[in-house]
Amino acid sequence: MKLPCEIAVKSVVPAIRALIARELLEIHGMNQSEAANLLGITQTAISKYVHHVRGRTLSVEGERKVRLRIEETAIELANGSLKAKELPLQICGTCKLIRRQGLMCELCKRANPTLIVEECNLCFTSSCDPSE
């Protein structure tokens, strides 16, 4: 059985990065190299996000709370108030929000066909943070 974090790292994290990247490019007028530098990834990765080659396994654009969190992260990156070492915590927090809203359940079901989604509460009760 794949753990939710295994699924998240392959699907949710790239989706979050893709949304942040698009926000930096479209709203904050950055070029791909600038956005890549802020996100700590390559310009090629940004290009793949922009062209929907990567980061499209999970669609969360329509989720208001997720959208607000993505916008806040992009604003903080663009204005320099979010430091590179703080970005992973922002992405992790957004991932937790996605998981706790049940937005990853279908991905878990695809990865674990015997999973009964209605009986699973792993994402609602677990934490990626060992200190919690």
N, C-alpha and C positions, 0 to 999 in steps of 0.2 A: 504494500500500500504506500502510495506517495503521500508525503506529509504536505499540509497546506503551504508551508514555506518553500518547499521544492517547486510547487506549482507557481507560487507567487513570483519566485525569482525568474522563472522562464516566461511568465505572461503578464503579471501585474506590474512589476517594476519597469519593464520596457514600455508598457502602456502609459505609466506615470511619466517616465522620461520623455516619451513622445509628446504628451500633452504640454509638458513644461517647455520643451523645445519649440513647439509650434507657437506657444504663447510668447516666448522671447522673440521669435522671428516676426510674427504677424502683429503683435500689439506693441512690442518694445522696439521694433525696427532694427533688430540686430541681424548681422549676417551669420551664416552657419558656423564659421570659425569662432566668432565671439560667443555664440550660444554653446558650442562644444567646450570652449575653455571654461565657461561658468559651470557647466554640468560635469566637467572632468571626464569627458568622453571625446572620441574623435569626430572630426568634421564628417567623415564617411558615415558614422552612426547617425548623426543629425540628418544627413541626406536620406538615409534609409527610413528614418522616422517621418520626414516630410513627404516622401514618396510612398508611404504606407507599406513599405517592404518589411518593416520591423515595428513592433509595438501595436499591432492591431488585433491580437488574439482576444483581448477583452475591451469592450466598448463601455466606457463610463462617462463619456462627455455629457450625457443628459442628466447625470446625477448632480443635483444642486450643491450638496455639501462637498463632494469631491471637486467639482468645478471651482468652488470658492477657494478651496485649499490649494489647488493648482495655480490659480490666479495670484494668491498671496505669495506662494513660493516664487513665482516668476517675478513679481514686483520686488520682493526682497533681494533676489539675485540681481535684477537689473539695476537697482539703486545701491547695491553694495552692502546692504545691511545683513545679508545672509552670507556667512563665511563658508568656504569650501568644506571645512570639517563639520559644519552643522547641516549640510545638505543631506547626508545619509539619514539623519534623524527625521528630517522633513519627509523624505521619501518613505521611510519606515512608518511614520505616523499616517501618511496618506494610504499606505497599504493596509494598515490596521483598520482604518475607516472603511475601506472597500470591503475587507473581510467581515467586519462587524455588521455591515449593511446587507450581507448575504449576496454580494455581487460576484463572488468567486465560486459559488456553489456549483454552477454548471461546468466550470473548468475542472473542479474536483471530481464531478461525476464522470466526465470524459476520461480523466486519468485513472479513476477507480470505478469501473463499470458496476461493481457490486455494491457500491455505496448507496445507501438510502438517504438521500439529501434531507428529507423531513426528520430523520432521526439523528442527524449529525449536528452537533453544536460546537464542534472544535474551534471554529473561527470566532465564535461568540464568547468563548470562555478562556481561550489560550492567549498568550502574549509572546511576542518576539523578545521582549525585554526581560532578562532573567532577574532583574531587580524588583519586578512587580509581583 
